[in-house]
Amino acid sequence: MSEVQDIIRLLQSRRFSLTNEKKLQAEIEVELTAFGIEHEREYRLGAGSIIDFLVKDSIGAEIKLKGSKLNIFRQVERYTGFDEIKRLILVTNVPMGMPPLVNGKPVYVVNLAKAWL
């Protein structure tokens, strides 16, 4: 199983708080640390571009609990434009689709709201 799939499975197996992005970041960081998954929180990609997590030096993870689908897509598009990001996981409770590739890089969507159904 790939690293991305392992991370997705971990995220989908938990019920996280969906009311505050900073609280959710902290909860996800606890899980990543507990499972020994190397990560850096609030990684600066460039001026004005800070992704919530850089995992294993190449997987971006961005948390979005609110915002328009277009704005979320634009943020994903911006982050996948950086060389450091080889794959991106969008962690959200916003029901939305995403092209499988953005800027030629795989993008995965994890909808955390499903854990509460």
Backbone atoms as SQL, in Angstrom:
CREATE TABLE atoms (id INTEGER PRIMARY KEY, chain TEXT, resi INTEGER, resn TEXT, atom TEXT, x REAL, y REAL, z REAL);
INSERT INTO atoms VALUES
  (1, 'A', 1, 'MET', 'N', 0.856, -1.182, 0.000),
  (2, 'A', 1, 'MET', 'CA', 0.000, 0.000, 0.000),
  (3, 'A', 1, 'MET', 'C', 0.900, 1.242, 0.000),
  (4, 'A', 2, 'SER', 'N', 0.479, 2.256, -0.705),
  (5, 'A', 2, 'SER', 'CA', 1.300, 3.460, -0.816),
  (6, 'A', 2, 'SER', 'C', 1.203, 4.307, 0.453),
  (7, 'A', 3, 'GLU', 'N', 2.176, 5.179, 0.621),
  (8, 'A', 3, 'GLU', 'CA', 2.179, 6.076, 1.777),
  (9, 'A', 3, 'GLU', 'C', 0.917, 6.930, 1.804),
  (10, 'A', 4, 'VAL', 'N', 0.516, 7.433, 0.639),
  (11, 'A', 4, 'VAL', 'CA', -0.685, 8.266, 0.575),
  (12, 'A', 4, 'VAL', 'C', -1.901, 7.466, 1.028),
  (13, 'A', 5, 'GLN', 'N', -2.037, 6.251, 0.549),
  (14, 'A', 5, 'GLN', 'CA', -3.183, 5.424, 0.933),
  (15, 'A', 5, 'GLN', 'C', -3.162, 5.109, 2.430),
  (16, 'A', 6, 'ASP', 'N', -1.976, 4.907, 2.992),
  (17, 'A', 6, 'ASP', 'CA', -1.868, 4.674, 4.439),
  (18, 'A', 6, 'ASP', 'C', -2.354, 5.891, 5.220),
  (19, 'A', 7, 'ILE', 'N', -1.971, 7.075, 4.782),
  (20, 'A', 7, 'ILE', 'CA', -2.390, 8.309, 5.452),
  (21, 'A', 7, 'ILE', 'C', -3.897, 8.498, 5.311),
  (22, 'A', 8, 'ILE', 'N', -4.417, 8.267, 4.118),
  (23, 'A', 8, 'ILE', 'CA', -5.857, 8.400, 3.884),
  (24, 'A', 8, 'ILE', 'C', -6.627, 7.426, 4.771),
  (25, 'A', 9, 'ARG', 'N', -6.175, 6.198, 4.835),
  (26, 'A', 9, 'ARG', 'CA', -6.842, 5.197, 5.671),
  (27, 'A', 9, 'ARG', 'C', -6.830, 5.628, 7.144),
  (28, 'A', 10, 'LEU', 'N', -5.705, 6.165, 7.602),
  (29, 'A', 10, 'LEU', 'CA', -5.609, 6.654, 8.979),
  (30, 'A', 10, 'LEU', 'C', -6.623, 7.776, 9.216),
  (31, 'A', 11, 'LEU', 'N', -6.680, 8.737, 8.308),
  (32, 'A', 11, 'LEU', 'CA', -7.597, 9.864, 8.466),
  (33, 'A', 11, 'LEU', 'C', -9.056, 9.418, 8.432),
  (34, 'A', 12, 'GLN', 'N', -9.365, 8.460, 7.590),
  (35, 'A', 12, 'GLN', 'CA', -10.747, 7.992, 7.470),
  (36, 'A', 12, 'GLN', 'C', -11.179, 7.112, 8.643),
  (37, 'A', 13, 'SER', 'N', -10.228, 6.621, 9.410),
  (38, 'A', 13, 'SER', 'CA', -10.562, 5.699, 10.497),
  (39, 'A', 13, 'SER', 'C', -10.858, 6.410, 11.819),
  (40, 'A', 14, 'ARG', 'N', -10.767, 7.720, 11.831),
  (41, 'A', 14, 'ARG', 'CA', -10.958, 8.490, 13.058),
  (42, 'A', 14, 'ARG', 'C', -12.101, 9.487, 12.896),
  (43, 'A', 15, 'ARG', 'N', -12.692, 9.857, 14.017),
  (44, 'A', 15, 'ARG', 'CA', -13.653, 10.958, 14.047),
  (45, 'A', 15, 'ARG', 'C', -12.926, 12.169, 14.608),
  (46, 'A', 16, 'PHE', 'N', -12.755, 13.151, 13.768),
  (47, 'A', 16, 'PHE', 'CA', -12.055, 14.370, 14.157),
  (48, 'A', 16, 'PHE', 'C', -13.057, 15.500, 14.376),
  (49, 'A', 17, 'SER', 'N', -12.636, 16.495, 15.138),
  (50, 'A', 17, 'SER', 'CA', -13.424, 17.707, 15.320),
  (51, 'A', 17, 'SER', 'C', -13.504, 18.441, 13.986),
  (52, 'A', 18, 'LEU', 'N', -14.693, 18.878, 13.625),
  (53, 'A', 18, 'LEU', 'CA', -14.877, 19.553, 12.343),
  (54, 'A', 18, 'LEU', 'C', -15.347, 20.995, 12.517),
  (55, 'A', 19, 'THR', 'N', -15.052, 21.589, 13.662),
  (56, 'A', 19, 'THR', 'CA', -15.520, 22.948, 13.923),
  (57, 'A', 19, 'THR', 'C', -14.431, 24.002, 13.791),
  (58, 'A', 20, 'ASN', 'N', -13.165, 23.596, 13.903),
  (59, 'A', 20, 'ASN', 'CA', -12.066, 24.560, 13.918),
  (60, 'A', 20, 'ASN', 'C', -10.843, 23.941, 13.242),
  (61, 'A', 21, 'GLU', 'N', -10.314, 24.633, 12.231),
  (62, 'A', 21, 'GLU', 'CA', -9.186, 24.071, 11.471),
  (63, 'A', 21, 'GLU', 'C', -7.937, 23.884, 12.323),
  (64, 'A', 22, 'LYS', 'N', -7.647, 24.816, 13.216),
  (65, 'A', 22, 'LYS', 'CA', -6.443, 24.687, 14.056),
  (66, 'A', 22, 'LYS', 'C', -6.569, 23.492, 15.003),
  (67, 'A', 23, 'LYS', 'N', -7.761, 23.296, 15.559),
  (68, 'A', 23, 'LYS', 'CA', -7.982, 22.143, 16.434),
  (69, 'A', 23, 'LYS', 'C', -7.851, 20.846, 15.631),
  (70, 'A', 24, 'LEU', 'N', -8.404, 20.839, 14.432),
  (71, 'A', 24, 'LEU', 'CA', -8.296, 19.661, 13.574),
  (72, 'A', 24, 'LEU', 'C', -6.840, 19.382, 13.211),
  (73, 'A', 25, 'GLN', 'N', -6.076, 20.427, 12.905),
  (74, 'A', 25, 'GLN', 'CA', -4.647, 20.242, 12.630),
  (75, 'A', 25, 'GLN', 'C', -3.957, 19.565, 13.807),
  (76, 'A', 26, 'ALA', 'N', -4.258, 20.040, 15.006),
  (77, 'A', 26, 'ALA', 'CA', -3.632, 19.467, 16.204),
  (78, 'A', 26, 'ALA', 'C', -4.015, 17.998, 16.372),
  (79, 'A', 27, 'GLU', 'N', -5.278, 17.670, 16.132),
  (80, 'A', 27, 'GLU', 'CA', -5.726, 16.281, 16.256),
  (81, 'A', 27, 'GLU', 'C', -5.050, 15.390, 15.212),
  (82, 'A', 28, 'ILE', 'N', -4.937, 15.886, 14.000),
  (83, 'A', 28, 'ILE', 'CA', -4.272, 15.107, 12.947),
  (84, 'A', 28, 'ILE', 'C', -2.793, 14.943, 13.267),
  (85, 'A', 29, 'GLU', 'N', -2.172, 15.985, 13.790),
  (86, 'A', 29, 'GLU', 'CA', -0.756, 15.884, 14.148),
  (87, 'A', 29, 'GLU', 'C', -0.528, 14.811, 15.210),
  (88, 'A', 30, 'VAL', 'N', -1.429, 14.717, 16.176),
  (89, 'A', 30, 'VAL', 'CA', -1.325, 13.673, 17.203),
  (90, 'A', 30, 'VAL', 'C', -1.335, 12.292, 16.547),
  (91, 'A', 31, 'GLU', 'N', -2.233, 12.087, 15.596),
  (92, 'A', 31, 'GLU', 'CA', -2.333, 10.787, 14.924),
  (93, 'A', 31, 'GLU', 'C', -1.092, 10.489, 14.077),
  (94, 'A', 32, 'LEU', 'N', -0.629, 11.480, 13.323),
  (95, 'A', 32, 'LEU', 'CA', 0.571, 11.273, 12.505),
  (96, 'A', 32, 'LEU', 'C', 1.760, 10.909, 13.384),
  (97, 'A', 33, 'THR', 'N', 1.902, 11.609, 14.496),
  (98, 'A', 33, 'THR', 'CA', 3.004, 11.341, 15.424),
  (99, 'A', 33, 'THR', 'C', 2.862, 9.951, 16.043),
  (100, 'A', 34, 'ALA', 'N', 1.654, 9.605, 16.467),
  (101, 'A', 34, 'ALA', 'CA', 1.418, 8.303, 17.101),
  (102, 'A', 34, 'ALA', 'C', 1.756, 7.148, 16.163),
  (103, 'A', 35, 'PHE', 'N', 1.555, 7.352, 14.876),
  (104, 'A', 35, 'PHE', 'CA', 1.835, 6.296, 13.906),
  (105, 'A', 35, 'PHE', 'C', 3.220, 6.432, 13.281),
  (106, 'A', 36, 'GLY', 'N', 4.035, 7.337, 13.824),
  (107, 'A', 36, 'GLY', 'CA', 5.415, 7.476, 13.365),
  (108, 'A', 36, 'GLY', 'C', 5.541, 7.999, 11.947),
  (109, 'A', 37, 'ILE', 'N', 4.575, 8.792, 11.522),
  (110, 'A', 37, 'ILE', 'CA', 4.599, 9.342, 10.166),
  (111, 'A', 37, 'ILE', 'C', 5.298, 10.694, 10.205),
  (112, 'A', 38, 'GLU', 'N', 6.420, 10.768, 9.518),
  (113, 'A', 38, 'GLU', 'CA', 7.231, 11.984, 9.482),
  (114, 'A', 38, 'GLU', 'C', 6.437, 13.119, 8.837),
  (115, 'A', 39, 'HIS', 'N', 6.408, 14.272, 9.510),
  (116, 'A', 39, 'HIS', 'CA', 5.638, 15.400, 8.989),
  (117, 'A', 39, 'HIS', 'C', 6.155, 16.714, 9.562),
  (118, 'A', 40, 'GLU', 'N', 5.804, 17.783, 8.885),
  (119, 'A', 40, 'GLU', 'CA', 6.078, 19.126, 9.378),
  (120, 'A', 40, 'GLU', 'C', 4.784, 19.917, 9.256),
  (121, 'A', 41, 'ARG', 'N', 4.389, 20.541, 10.347),
  (122, 'A', 41, 'ARG', 'CA', 3.137, 21.303, 10.370),
  (123, 'A', 41, 'ARG', 'C', 3.382, 22.734, 9.904),
  (124, 'A', 42, 'GLU', 'N', 2.416, 23.277, 9.175),
  (125, 'A', 42, 'GLU', 'CA', 2.464, 24.636, 8.644),
  (126, 'A', 42, 'GLU', 'C', 3.783, 24.903, 7.918),
  (127, 'A', 43, 'TYR', 'N', 3.980, 24.149, 6.869),
  (128, 'A', 43, 'TYR', 'CA', 5.210, 24.217, 6.071),
  (129, 'A', 43, 'TYR', 'C', 5.111, 25.365, 5.064),
  (130, 'A', 44, 'ARG', 'N', 6.099, 26.235, 5.081),
  (131, 'A', 44, 'ARG', 'CA', 6.128, 27.385, 4.172),
  (132, 'A', 44, 'ARG', 'C', 6.661, 26.954, 2.806),
  (133, 'A', 45, 'LEU', 'N', 5.772, 27.001, 1.821),
  (134, 'A', 45, 'LEU', 'CA', 6.147, 26.675, 0.445),
  (135, 'A', 45, 'LEU', 'C', 6.736, 27.890, -0.266),
  (136, 'A', 46, 'GLY', 'N', 6.238, 29.053, 0.079),
  (137, 'A', 46, 'GLY', 'CA', 6.676, 30.302, -0.535),
  (138, 'A', 46, 'GLY', 'C', 5.944, 31.449, 0.127),
  (139, 'A', 47, 'ALA', 'N', 6.185, 32.642, -0.356),
  (140, 'A', 47, 'ALA', 'CA', 5.543, 33.823, 0.217),
  (141, 'A', 47, 'ALA', 'C', 4.023, 33.676, 0.148),
  (142, 'A', 48, 'GLY', 'N', 3.376, 33.718, 1.304),
  (143, 'A', 48, 'GLY', 'CA', 1.925, 33.629, 1.362),
  (144, 'A', 48, 'GLY', 'C', 1.357, 32.245, 1.110),
  (145, 'A', 49, 'SER', 'N', 2.195, 31.240, 1.042),
  (146, 'A', 49, 'SER', 'CA', 1.732, 29.868, 0.786),
  (147, 'A', 49, 'SER', 'C', 2.274, 28.933, 1.857),
  (148, 'A', 50, 'ILE', 'N', 1.430, 28.664, 2.840),
  (149, 'A', 50, 'ILE', 'CA', 1.794, 27.765, 3.939),
  (150, 'A', 50, 'ILE', 'C', 0.794, 26.621, 3.937),
  (151, 'A', 51, 'ILE', 'N', 1.283, 25.427, 3.631),
  (152, 'A', 51, 'ILE', 'CA', 0.411, 24.249, 3.615),
  (153, 'A', 51, 'ILE', 'C', 0.340, 23.690, 5.032),
  (154, 'A', 52, 'ASP', 'N', -0.793, 23.112, 5.390),
  (155, 'A', 52, 'ASP', 'CA', -0.990, 22.650, 6.763),
  (156, 'A', 52, 'ASP', 'C', 0.020, 21.587, 7.180),
  (157, 'A', 53, 'PHE', 'N', 0.309, 20.632, 6.293),
  (158, 'A', 53, 'PHE', 'CA', 1.305, 19.604, 6.601),
  (159, 'A', 53, 'PHE', 'C', 2.111, 19.265, 5.356),
  (160, 'A', 54, 'LEU', 'N', 3.400, 19.061, 5.557),
  (161, 'A', 54, 'LEU', 'CA', 4.236, 18.412, 4.556),
  (162, 'A', 54, 'LEU', 'C', 4.612, 17.074, 5.180),
  (163, 'A', 55, 'VAL', 'N', 4.178, 15.998, 4.544),
  (164, 'A', 55, 'VAL', 'CA', 4.364, 14.655, 5.082),
  (165, 'A', 55, 'VAL', 'C', 5.406, 13.931, 4.241),
  (166, 'A', 56, 'LYS', 'N', 6.378, 13.338, 4.921),
  (167, 'A', 56, 'LYS', 'CA', 7.435, 12.553, 4.269),
  (168, 'A', 56, 'LYS', 'C', 8.095, 13.324, 3.133),
  (169, 'A', 57, 'ASP', 'N', 8.287, 14.614, 3.330),
  (170, 'A', 57, 'ASP', 'CA', 9.037, 15.494, 2.427),
  (171, 'A', 57, 'ASP', 'C', 8.431, 15.705, 1.048),
  (172, 'A', 58, 'SER', 'N', 7.260, 15.144, 0.757),
  (173, 'A', 58, 'SER', 'CA', 6.731, 15.349, -0.597),
  (174, 'A', 58, 'SER', 'C', 5.212, 15.302, -0.705),
  (175, 'A', 59, 'ILE', 'N', 4.536, 14.916, 0.364),
  (176, 'A', 59, 'ILE', 'CA', 3.077, 14.816, 0.335),
  (177, 'A', 59, 'ILE', 'C', 2.503, 16.013, 1.086),
  (178, 'A', 60, 'GLY', 'N', 1.758, 16.834, 0.384),
  (179, 'A', 60, 'GLY', 'CA', 1.098, 17.957, 1.028),
  (180, 'A', 60, 'GLY', 'C', -0.249, 17.521, 1.563),
  (181, 'A', 61, 'ALA', 'N', -0.624, 18.050, 2.713),
  (182, 'A', 61, 'ALA', 'CA', -1.958, 17.811, 3.264),
  (183, 'A', 61, 'ALA', 'C', -2.528, 19.165, 3.660),
  (184, 'A', 62, 'GLU', 'N', -3.643, 19.519, 3.050),
  (185, 'A', 62, 'GLU', 'CA', -4.293, 20.798, 3.322),
  (186, 'A', 62, 'GLU', 'C', -5.670, 20.547, 3.909),
  (187, 'A', 63, 'ILE', 'N', -5.966, 21.240, 5.004),
  (188, 'A', 63, 'ILE', 'CA', -7.236, 21.092, 5.703),
  (189, 'A', 63, 'ILE', 'C', -8.132, 22.267, 5.348),
  (190, 'A', 64, 'LYS', 'N', -9.347, 21.968, 4.937),
  (191, 'A', 64, 'LYS', 'CA', -10.321, 23.003, 4.605),
  (192, 'A', 64, 'LYS', 'C', -11.669, 22.612, 5.183),
  (193, 'A', 65, 'LEU', 'N', -12.127, 23.379, 6.174),
  (194, 'A', 65, 'LEU', 'CA', -13.434, 23.118, 6.772),
  (195, 'A', 65, 'LEU', 'C', -14.493, 24.096, 6.288),
  (196, 'A', 66, 'LYS', 'N', -14.069, 25.134, 5.618),
  (197, 'A', 66, 'LYS', 'CA', -15.029, 26.088, 5.074),
  (198, 'A', 66, 'LYS', 'C', -14.408, 26.762, 3.861),
  (199, 'A', 67, 'GLY', 'N', -15.224, 27.505, 3.168),
  (200, 'A', 67, 'GLY', 'CA', -14.764, 28.192, 1.971),
  (201, 'A', 67, 'GLY', 'C', -15.483, 27.664, 0.749),
  (202, 'A', 68, 'SER', 'N', -15.457, 28.464, -0.290),
  (203, 'A', 68, 'SER', 'CA', -16.125, 28.046, -1.521),
  (204, 'A', 68, 'SER', 'C', -15.301, 26.960, -2.207),
  (205, 'A', 69, 'LYS', 'N', -15.978, 26.142, -2.962),
  (206, 'A', 69, 'LYS', 'CA', -15.293, 25.072, -3.690),
  (207, 'A', 69, 'LYS', 'C', -14.264, 25.646, -4.654),
  (208, 'A', 70, 'LEU', 'N', -14.588, 26.769, -5.281),
  (209, 'A', 70, 'LEU', 'CA', -13.651, 27.397, -6.208),
  (210, 'A', 70, 'LEU', 'C', -12.398, 27.873, -5.481),
  (211, 'A', 71, 'ASN', 'N', -12.575, 28.502, -4.324),
  (212, 'A', 71, 'ASN', 'CA', -11.408, 28.963, -3.561),
  (213, 'A', 71, 'ASN', 'C', -10.562, 27.799, -3.064),
  (214, 'A', 72, 'ILE', 'N', -11.217, 26.726, -2.660),
  (215, 'A', 72, 'ILE', 'CA', -10.472, 25.541, -2.223),
  (216, 'A', 72, 'ILE', 'C', -9.676, 24.980, -3.396),
  (217, 'A', 73, 'PHE', 'N', -10.313, 24.875, -4.566),
  (218, 'A', 73, 'PHE', 'CA', -9.597, 24.375, -5.744),
  (219, 'A', 73, 'PHE', 'C', -8.406, 25.270, -6.075),
  (220, 'A', 74, 'ARG', 'N', -8.597, 26.571, -6.022),
  (221, 'A', 74, 'ARG', 'CA', -7.494, 27.490, -6.342),
  (222, 'A', 74, 'ARG', 'C', -6.322, 27.308, -5.382),
  (223, 'A', 75, 'GLN', 'N', -6.625, 27.050, -4.124),
  (224, 'A', 75, 'GLN', 'CA', -5.556, 26.826, -3.154),
  (225, 'A', 75, 'GLN', 'C', -4.819, 25.519, -3.472),
  (226, 'A', 76, 'VAL', 'N', -5.564, 24.476, -3.793),
  (227, 'A', 76, 'VAL', 'CA', -4.947, 23.204, -4.193),
  (228, 'A', 76, 'VAL', 'C', -4.084, 23.422, -5.432),
  (229, 'A', 77, 'GLU', 'N', -4.605, 24.164, -6.374),
  (230, 'A', 77, 'GLU', 'CA', -3.869, 24.452, -7.608),
  (231, 'A', 77, 'GLU', 'C', -2.570, 25.203, -7.307),
  (232, 'A', 78, 'ARG', 'N', -2.641, 26.169, -6.409),
  (233, 'A', 78, 'ARG', 'CA', -1.442, 26.934, -6.045),
  (234, 'A', 78, 'ARG', 'C', -0.406, 26.027, -5.377),
  (235, 'A', 79, 'TYR', 'N', -0.848, 25.208, -4.431),
  (236, 'A', 79, 'TYR', 'CA', 0.089, 24.355, -3.702),
  (237, 'A', 79, 'TYR', 'C', 0.723, 23.297, -4.598),
  (238, 'A', 80, 'THR', 'N', -0.040, 22.741, -5.521),
  (239, 'A', 80, 'THR', 'CA', 0.539, 21.728, -6.408),
  (240, 'A', 80, 'THR', 'C', 1.501, 22.340, -7.419),
  (241, 'A', 81, 'GLY', 'N', 1.536, 23.648, -7.493),
  (242, 'A', 81, 'GLY', 'CA', 2.495, 24.317, -8.363),
  (243, 'A', 81, 'GLY', 'C', 3.896, 24.377, -7.783),
  (244, 'A', 82, 'PHE', 'N', 4.051, 24.015, -6.524),
  (245, 'A', 82, 'PHE', 'CA', 5.366, 24.040, -5.880),
  (246, 'A', 82, 'PHE', 'C', 6.077, 22.701, -6.071),
  (247, 'A', 83, 'ASP', 'N', 7.379, 22.771, -6.315),
  (248, 'A', 83, 'ASP', 'CA', 8.178, 21.565, -6.558),
  (249, 'A', 83, 'ASP', 'C', 8.163, 20.592, -5.384),
  (250, 'A', 84, 'GLU', 'N', 8.094, 21.108, -4.151),
  (251, 'A', 84, 'GLU', 'CA', 8.135, 20.233, -2.975),
  (252, 'A', 84, 'GLU', 'C', 6.942, 19.285, -2.917),
  (253, 'A', 85, 'ILE', 'N', 5.829, 19.706, -3.477),
  (254, 'A', 85, 'ILE', 'CA', 4.603, 18.910, -3.412),
  (255, 'A', 85, 'ILE', 'C', 4.552, 17.972, -4.610),
  (256, 'A', 86, 'LYS', 'N', 4.641, 16.686, -4.334),
  (257, 'A', 86, 'LYS', 'CA', 4.551, 15.661, -5.388),
  (258, 'A', 86, 'LYS', 'C', 3.152, 15.062, -5.457),
  (259, 'A', 87, 'ARG', 'N', 2.471, 15.032, -4.300),
  (260, 'A', 87, 'ARG', 'CA', 1.094, 14.546, -4.177),
  (261, 'A', 87, 'ARG', 'C', 0.420, 15.392, -3.106),
  (262, 'A', 88, 'LEU', 'N', -0.895, 15.560, -3.219),
  (263, 'A', 88, 'LEU', 'CA', -1.594, 16.393, -2.247),
  (264, 'A', 88, 'LEU', 'C', -2.861, 15.697, -1.774),
  (265, 'A', 89, 'ILE', 'N', -3.079, 15.762, -0.464),
  (266, 'A', 89, 'ILE', 'CA', -4.306, 15.242, 0.144),
  (267, 'A', 89, 'ILE', 'C', -5.097, 16.441, 0.653),
  (268, 'A', 90, 'LEU', 'N', -6.300, 16.616, 0.141),
  (269, 'A', 90, 'LEU', 'CA', -7.209, 17.636, 0.642),
  (270, 'A', 90, 'LEU', 'C', -8.073, 16.985, 1.712),
  (271, 'A', 91, 'VAL', 'N', -7.968, 17.493, 2.932),
  (272, 'A', 91, 'VAL', 'CA', -8.725, 16.970, 4.068),
  (273, 'A', 91, 'VAL', 'C', -9.825, 17.986, 4.349),
  (274, 'A', 92, 'THR', 'N', -11.079, 17.562, 4.210),
  (275, 'A', 92, 'THR', 'CA', -12.167, 18.529, 4.242),
  (276, 'A', 92, 'THR', 'C', -13.451, 17.918, 4.771),
  (277, 'A', 93, 'ASN', 'N', -14.418, 18.779, 5.026),
  (278, 'A', 93, 'ASN', 'CA', -15.786, 18.336, 5.267),
  (279, 'A', 93, 'ASN', 'C', -16.714, 18.952, 4.223),
  (280, 'A', 94, 'VAL', 'N', -16.121, 19.647, 3.266),
  (281, 'A', 94, 'VAL', 'CA', -16.870, 20.262, 2.174),
  (282, 'A', 94, 'VAL', 'C', -17.084, 19.205, 1.091),
  (283, 'A', 95, 'PRO', 'N', -18.336, 18.900, 0.762),
  (284, 'A', 95, 'PRO', 'CA', -18.568, 17.893, -0.282),
  (285, 'A', 95, 'PRO', 'C', -18.185, 18.459, -1.650),
  (286, 'A', 96, 'MET', 'N', -17.131, 17.913, -2.221),
  (287, 'A', 96, 'MET', 'CA', -16.674, 18.417, -3.512),
  (288, 'A', 96, 'MET', 'C', -15.836, 17.370, -4.217),
  (289, 'A', 97, 'GLY', 'N', -15.799, 17.492, -5.514),
  (290, 'A', 97, 'GLY', 'CA', -14.934, 16.651, -6.315),
  (291, 'A', 97, 'GLY', 'C', -13.635, 17.386, -6.599),
  (292, 'A', 98, 'MET', 'N', -12.715, 16.670, -7.181),
  (293, 'A', 98, 'MET', 'CA', -11.417, 17.242, -7.522),
  (294, 'A', 98, 'MET', 'C', -10.872, 16.427, -8.685),
  (295, 'A', 99, 'PRO', 'N', -10.276, 17.090, -9.663),
  (296, 'A', 99, 'PRO', 'CA', -9.648, 16.300, -10.730),
  (297, 'A', 99, 'PRO', 'C', -8.569, 15.397, -10.130),
  (298, 'A', 100, 'PRO', 'N', -8.324, 14.242, -10.723),
  (299, 'A', 100, 'PRO', 'CA', -7.305, 13.343, -10.161),
  (300, 'A', 100, 'PRO', 'C', -5.892, 13.922, -10.232),
  (301, 'A', 101, 'LEU', 'N', -5.661, 14.821, -11.179),
  (302, 'A', 101, 'LEU', 'CA', -4.363, 15.487, -11.302),
  (303, 'A', 101, 'LEU', 'C', -4.584, 16.997, -11.354),
  (304, 'A', 102, 'VAL', 'N', -3.785, 17.716, -10.596),
  (305, 'A', 102, 'VAL', 'CA', -3.772, 19.175, -10.659),
  (306, 'A', 102, 'VAL', 'C', -2.312, 19.571, -10.835),
  (307, 'A', 103, 'ASN', 'N', -2.034, 20.334, -11.868),
  (308, 'A', 103, 'ASN', 'CA', -0.650, 20.668, -12.227),
  (309, 'A', 103, 'ASN', 'C', 0.187, 19.402, -12.423),
  (310, 'A', 104, 'GLY', 'N', -0.463, 18.355, -12.921),
  (311, 'A', 104, 'GLY', 'CA', 0.232, 17.104, -13.198),
  (312, 'A', 104, 'GLY', 'C', 0.542, 16.265, -11.974),
  (313, 'A', 105, 'LYS', 'N', -0.010, 16.636, -10.825),
  (314, 'A', 105, 'LYS', 'CA', 0.272, 15.917, -9.577),
  (315, 'A', 105, 'LYS', 'C', -1.011, 15.297, -9.029),
  (316, 'A', 106, 'PRO', 'N', -0.921, 14.077, -8.503),
  (317, 'A', 106, 'PRO', 'CA', -2.108, 13.422, -7.956),
  (318, 'A', 106, 'PRO', 'C', -2.677, 14.180, -6.754),
  (319, 'A', 107, 'VAL', 'N', -4.000, 14.317, -6.750),
  (320, 'A', 107, 'VAL', 'CA', -4.704, 14.960, -5.645),
  (321, 'A', 107, 'VAL', 'C', -5.775, 13.994, -5.146),
  (322, 'A', 108, 'TYR', 'N', -5.842, 13.843, -3.833),
  (323, 'A', 108, 'TYR', 'CA', -6.789, 12.944, -3.182),
  (324, 'A', 108, 'TYR', 'C', -7.659, 13.772, -2.243),
  (325, 'A', 109, 'VAL', 'N', -8.933, 13.438, -2.151),
  (326, 'A', 109, 'VAL', 'CA', -9.847, 14.149, -1.259),
  (327, 'A', 109, 'VAL', 'C', -10.300, 13.194, -0.165),
  (328, 'A', 110, 'VAL', 'N', -10.129, 13.620, 1.082),
  (329, 'A', 110, 'VAL', 'CA', -10.622, 12.869, 2.233),
  (330, 'A', 110, 'VAL', 'C', -11.711, 13.716, 2.871),
  (331, 'A', 111, 'ASN', 'N', -12.951, 13.238, 2.799),
  (332, 'A', 111, 'ASN', 'CA', -14.069, 13.956, 3.401),
  (333, 'A', 111, 'ASN', 'C', -14.300, 13.394, 4.801),
  (334, 'A', 112, 'LEU', 'N', -13.877, 14.152, 5.800),
  (335, 'A', 112, 'LEU', 'CA', -13.960, 13.688, 7.185),
  (336, 'A', 112, 'LEU', 'C', -15.387, 13.622, 7.704),
  (337, 'A', 113, 'ALA', 'N', -16.310, 14.318, 7.066),
  (338, 'A', 113, 'ALA', 'CA', -17.702, 14.290, 7.520),
  (339, 'A', 113, 'ALA', 'C', -18.286, 12.884, 7.418),
  (340, 'A', 114, 'LYS', 'N', -17.776, 12.072, 6.513),
  (341, 'A', 114, 'LYS', 'CA', -18.297, 10.708, 6.335),
  (342, 'A', 114, 'LYS', 'C', -18.111, 9.859, 7.587),
  (343, 'A', 115, 'ALA', 'N', -17.095, 10.157, 8.384),
  (344, 'A', 115, 'ALA', 'CA', -16.859, 9.387, 9.609),
  (345, 'A', 115, 'ALA', 'C', -17.973, 9.595, 10.627),
  (346, 'A', 116, 'TRP', 'N', -18.716, 10.678, 10.487),
  (347, 'A', 116, 'TRP', 'CA', -19.787, 11.002, 11.431),
  (348, 'A', 116, 'TRP', 'C', -21.143, 10.461, 10.987),
  (349, 'A', 117, 'LEU', 'N', -21.203, 9.847, 9.810),
  (350, 'A', 117, 'LEU', 'CA', -22.488, 9.313, 9.318),
  (351, 'A', 117, 'LEU', 'C', -22.823, 7.992, 9.979);
